[in-house]
């Protein structure tokens, strides 16, 4: 989809604060409320905007421990891949799962309370998934940058 300058600015504004009213957006963009509404509706209909969410601060939810886990499957068959992806998608601690190239097959972003919770997650949940050959975990020392906004 091609975005004009107004669409780009509108998307930036919505990604920064999606609770702004159409009236507020219309004032910022120098458009009518109806024009803003129609643009947002078009972006939603085209699938550019897929959802509106509340971003929770992990510290406030007592989820201060972030780990990245590399996962290697024992085999790369379609059946193993489908089963692994289905099972890992159901783990609440896994915030992101990416099928990647390189030495490992998947990269998971895991958020839990502390090291003890991470160990429990690894022992009772992740490693209980069939077809995992090996894992390698790294722990976040400091989050330097985190954003959900995509530059258009």
N, C-alpha and C positions, 0 to 999 in steps of 0.2 A: 504494500500500500504506500502511495506517495503522500507525504505529509507537507502541508504548507507551513509557513512560519507561525500561524495562529495555532494550528494543531500541535506543533512542537512545544509552543509555550504553554498551551492548555495541558498537555501531558506532563510537562515538568511541574506545573502547579498542582495537578492532581496527585502526582507521585510524592510531592512534598507534604501535602495535606489534603486528603480526599474528602475531608469534612467541610471544606469550603462550600458555601451555598452557590447556586448558579448566579445569584445576584452579586455576590462578592467577585466571582470569576468574571462576570460581565463588566463590572467596574474596572477590574485590572486589565482586561483585554480590549476594552472599549467596543464591546459588542452588546447587542440586546440579550436579554435573559433567554429569549426563545432561540436565538442563534447559538448560544452556549449549550443549551439543552439539546438542540439538534446535533451539534458536533459531538457531544458526549454520547448521545444515543447511537450515532454512526460508528464511533470508535468501539462501543460495546458490541454492536451488531457485527462488525468486521472481526471481532475477536482480539482487537488490539488491547482493550481493557477487558481482562478476564474475571476480575474479582476486586472487591474492596475489603480490606482487613484492618484489624487493630494490631499494631506491632507492640508486643509485650517486652519490656526490659527483662532480660534473663536474670539479672541480679535480684530484681523485685520478686521473681518467681522461684528464687532459690535454685537456679540452674546455672551456677557459676563455672562449672567445669565443662570445657569444650575440648573434644578430641576429634582428630581426623584418623579414620581407620582405612587402611588399604586392605582389600580382600581379594584373594586369589581363589578361583574355583578349581576343583580337581580336574574337571574337563570342561570344554567349551561347547558342549552340545546345546542345541536349542532347548531341550527339555530342562537341563540344569539351569540355564540362564532364566527361563520363564519362572521356574519354581523359586529360585533365589530372589528374583525381583519381586515376586508376589509376596514372599514371606518378609523380606526386609521392609517393604512398603507398610506393613502392619506394625512395625516397631515404633512406638511413640517417641523413643529417645533419638531416633534417626531423623534429623531435620532435612538432610539432603542425601541423595544417593545418585552417583554419576557412574555410568559405564565408561571406562577410560581405556586409553591405549597405554602401552608400556609393560612393565614387569608385573603389574597387578591388573585385575579386571575391573574393580570397583573402588570408588573413593566415597566414604561415608562421613558426614558431619554429624557428630553425636553430642547431645547436650544432656548433662545430668547434674546432680548436686555436688558430688565430690568424687575422689578417687575410689572410695568404697562402693559408691553407686555404679561407677564405671566398671569396676571389677565384676560386680553382680550382673550388670548388663552383658558383659563379655561371656561370663561363665554360663549364665542361665538362659540367655536369649540369643545373642549373635552366634556363638559357636555351636548352639544346638541346631542351627539350620544345616540341613544336609548339603553335601557337595562342596563345602568350604575346605579348601586345601590348606590355606594359611592366611594369617592376618598380620598386620604391622600397624601399630598405633603411635600417633604423635599427639602431644598435648599442647594446647595453646598457653603461652606464657603471658602474652598481652595482645589484645585485639587492636591493631593499628588503624584499620579502616573496615567499616561494615556499612553497606548501603543496599537498599532494595531498588533504588531508582536506576532506570536504564536511560542513557543519553540517547535522544532521538535526533 
